[in-house]
């Protein structure tokens, strides 16, 4: 692990909080169709952390998705507000993929890689040309 960064985060309503030691080099975008559907977006951004470095306060609900390959992934979310929090392998939870949108320090964790790019929505690979507004 490179220099670890202490991160904190929570669901939208605050019922579930967590903290972890994260390696900023382990931040990635996933373009797989499961992440698209489960996130309600064109991709999902996550930072992978080791189980020994991850602590959760509160009890998230878990939905276990079985991929076409047979791989099972637990998707943890808040049962109150529905915020996605992290994913893990239920049979062997050694690594947690924390959803970047729930991390308080998300602006300091830019993605370093992309995976499942064959499933990417073509426009999602480059949005720099879109008009940008500072707010509504």
N, C-alpha and C positions, 0 to 999 in steps of 0.2 A: 504494500500500500504506500502510496505517496504521502505527502503531508496531509493528515486527516483534517477535516473541517467539522466542527461541531454544528449540527443542524437541529432545529426544532420545527414542529409543525402541528397541524391539527385539521380536523374537519371544519366545515364552514360554521357549524353551530357551537363548536368548542367542546362537545361531549367527549371526544376522543383526542388525546394529545400524544405526541411522541417526541423522542429525541434520539439522535444517532451520531456516530462518527462516520463521516462519509469521505470517500476519495473523489474529488471533483473530476478526475479522469474517467469515472465510471458513470457519467451522465450520458444517456442516449435517447434518441427518438426511435420508436418502434412504429413501423408502417403496416404491420400485419392487420388482416381484416378483423381479427378478434379485438385488437386494441382500438381500431377505428370504431367498432360497434360499442364496445364496453366504455369507451371514453366519450362517445358522442361527438368525436372530432376526427380530423384527418390523420392524426397520429397521437401517440401517447409519449410523453416525456417522463423518464424515470431516472432515479439514481439508485444503483445497487449498493446495498450495505450488508455486511456480515451479521448474522443473527446475534453474535456475542456483543455487537456494538449498537444494538437497536432495543429500545425500551418503549413500551406502549402503556398509557394510562387510559382506562376505559375498555369497553368490550365491543369491538367492531363485529358486524355481521360478516359472514364469509359465504361467497358463492363460488362453487368449484366448477370450473369450465373444463370439459374434456375436449381437446383439439382433435382434428381429423387424424392426427398421428397417434392418438391415444394418450398423449401427455396431459396430465391433470395440473391445473393452476388454480390456486385459491386467490380469489379477488376480495380483499377486505375493504369494507366501506362502512360509513356511519349509518346505522339503522334509523336515526332521527332525520338527518338532513340529506342523506344519500351521497355525500362526498366520497369519491374514490380515494383510498389511502395508500394501499400497497398490494403487491401480489407476491406469491410464494408457492413453492412446491409442497403440497400437503404431506406427502410421504417422507420428505427429507428437507425440512425448512432451515437450511443453512444460510440462505441468502434471501433478502427481501428487496423487492424493487419498489421503492417509495415513489409515489406519484408526485412529480415535481410541483404541480399546482398547489399541493398542500404544504409544501416546505416554506417556512418563513423567509429563508435566505435564497429563494429561487432565482432572484436576479443575479446572484453571485455564482450560479451553477449553469453556465451555458452548455448545451449538448456538445459532446466530443465525437460522437459517432451516430450512425443511423443503421438500423437493421430491418430486414424484410422489405427492402426497397423495391423488389419485384411486385409487391402488393400496393405500393404507394399510389395514391391518387395523383396523377401527373401534375396538377397545378400546385399541390402541396409541397413540391420540392423547391419552389422558388416563389415567394410572395413579396419580394422586394419591390416589384413594380406597382403594387396596389397603392391607391391613394391612402394616406395615413392621417388620422385625426388624433389630436391629443386627448380627446374626451368628447362626450356628448352634451 
